[in-house]
Amino acid sequence: MDKYCFSLVCVPDVEEKLLDALLTAFNEEVFTSTPTCSHGTAMGRLSPAEQVMGRSRSVLVQILVSDPEMQTLLTLLADDFAGTGIRYWATPLALEGEVA
């Protein structure tokens, strides 16, 4: 079964709701979240300070999913996060493992 690294970038105000949704829907999956800066964000979404800096504070969340799980995640985003400006992309996973 193909797996993907699904990456999401959201504003900090959406972080907790997104993490709660992922923990609920994908409680068996390990995922990461990291503070980051996003560039190229629509100007209407940037504060005046962020407009001067040319970047906005964001959170990057990454989760490994199968194709059916990715479809579930896309549905969750459409249903529960419409209008939040979450950006996402998926890349095929070449290798996965755990050192025991």
ROMIKOL-823504 format. One record per residue (C-alpha): residue number from 1; residue in one letter; z, x, y. Coordinates in Angstrom, 1 decimal, padded with zeros to 4 digits. Each point is the difference from the previous one (the first is absolute). Example, Ala and Ser with C-alpha at 12.3 -4.5 7.8 and 13.67 -1.06 7.14 Angstrom:
# ROMIKOL-823504
  pos  code      c3      c1      c2
    1     a   007.8   012.3  -004.5
    2     s  -000.7   001.4   003.4
This chain:
# ROMIKOL-823504
  pos  code      c3      c1      c2
    1     m   000.0   000.0   000.0
    2     d  -001.0   001.4   003.4
    3     k   002.8   000.6   002.5
    4     y   000.0   000.5   003.7
    5     c   002.1   001.5   002.8
    6     f   000.3  -002.9   002.4
    7     s   001.0   001.1   003.5
    8     l   001.3  -002.3   002.7
    9     v   000.7   000.9   003.7
   10     c   002.2  -002.4   001.9
   11     v   002.1  -000.1   003.2
   12     p   003.7   000.7  -000.5
   13     d   000.8  -003.7   000.9
   14     v  -001.8  -001.1  -003.2
   15     e   001.4   002.8  -002.3
   16     e   003.0  -001.8  -001.4
   17     k  -001.9  -003.2  -000.8
   18     l  -002.8   002.0  -001.7
   19     l   002.5   002.1  -002.0
   20     d   001.9  -003.1  -001.1
   21     a  -003.3  -001.7  -001.1
   22     l  -001.1   003.0  -002.0
   23     l   003.5   000.3  -001.6
   24     t  -000.2  -003.7  -001.0
   25     a  -003.7   000.0  -001.2
   26     f  -000.1   003.4  -001.5
   27     n   003.6   000.7  -001.1
   28     e  -001.2   002.2  -002.9
   29     e  -002.1   002.3   002.2
   30     v   001.1   003.0   001.9
   31     f  -001.3   000.2   003.5
   32     t   000.7   002.2   003.1
   33     s   000.4  -000.7   003.7
   34     t  -000.2   002.6   002.7
   35     p   000.3  -000.1   003.8
   36     t  -003.4   001.1   001.5
   37     c  -002.1  -000.3   003.1
   38     s  -003.3  -001.9   000.0
   39     h  -002.9   000.9   002.2
   40     g  -002.8  -002.3   001.1
   41     t   002.2  -003.1   000.0
   42     a  -001.4  -002.8   002.2
   43     m   001.1   000.5   003.6
   44     g   001.5  -003.5   000.1
   45     r   002.5   000.9  -002.7
   46     l   001.3   003.2   001.8
   47     s   002.9   000.1   002.3
   48     p  -000.6   001.8   003.4
   49     a   001.7   003.2  -001.3
   50     e  -002.1  -000.1  -003.2
   51     q  -003.2  -000.4   002.1
   52     v   000.9   003.2   001.9
   53     m   000.7   001.9  -003.2
   54     g  -003.1  -001.4  -001.8
   55     r   002.0  -000.9  -003.1
   56     s   002.4  -002.6  -001.3
   57     r   003.0   000.1  -002.2
   58     s  -000.8  -001.4  -003.4
   59     v   001.1  -000.1  -003.6
   60     l  -002.2   001.2  -002.9
   61     v   000.7  -001.7  -003.3
   62     q  -001.7   001.1  -003.2
   63     i   000.1  -001.8  -003.4
   64     l  -001.9   000.7  -003.2
   65     v  -001.6  -003.2  -001.3
   66     s  -002.4  -001.2  -002.7
   67     d  -003.0  -002.1   001.0
   68     p   001.7  -003.3  -000.8
   69     e   003.1   001.2   002.0
   70     m  -002.2   000.9   002.9
   71     q  -001.4  -003.5   000.1
   72     t   003.5  -001.3   000.0
   73     l   000.9   002.3   002.9
   74     l  -003.0  -001.1   002.0
   75     t   001.0  -003.6  -000.5
   76     l   003.5   000.7   001.1
   77     l  -001.2   001.8   003.1
   78     a  -002.3  -002.9   000.9
   79     d   002.6  -002.6  -000.6
   80     d   003.1   001.6   001.4
   81     f  -001.2   002.6   002.5
   82     a  -002.9  -001.6   001.9
   83     g  -000.1   001.1   003.6
   84     t   002.3   003.0  -000.5
   85     g  -002.7   002.6   000.4
   86     i   000.8   001.8  -003.3
   87     r  -002.8   002.4  -000.9
   88     y  -000.6   000.8  -003.6
   89     w  -002.3   001.9  -002.4
   90     a  -000.1   000.9  -003.7
   91     t  -001.2   003.2  -001.6
   92     p  -000.6   000.5  -003.7
   93     l   002.8   001.8  -001.7
   94     a  -001.2   003.2  -001.8
   95     l   003.4   000.9  -001.6
   96     e   003.4  -001.5  -000.4
   97     g   003.1   001.3  -001.8
   98     e   003.7   000.6   000.0
   99     v   001.8   003.2  -000.8
  100     a   002.8  -000.8  -002.4
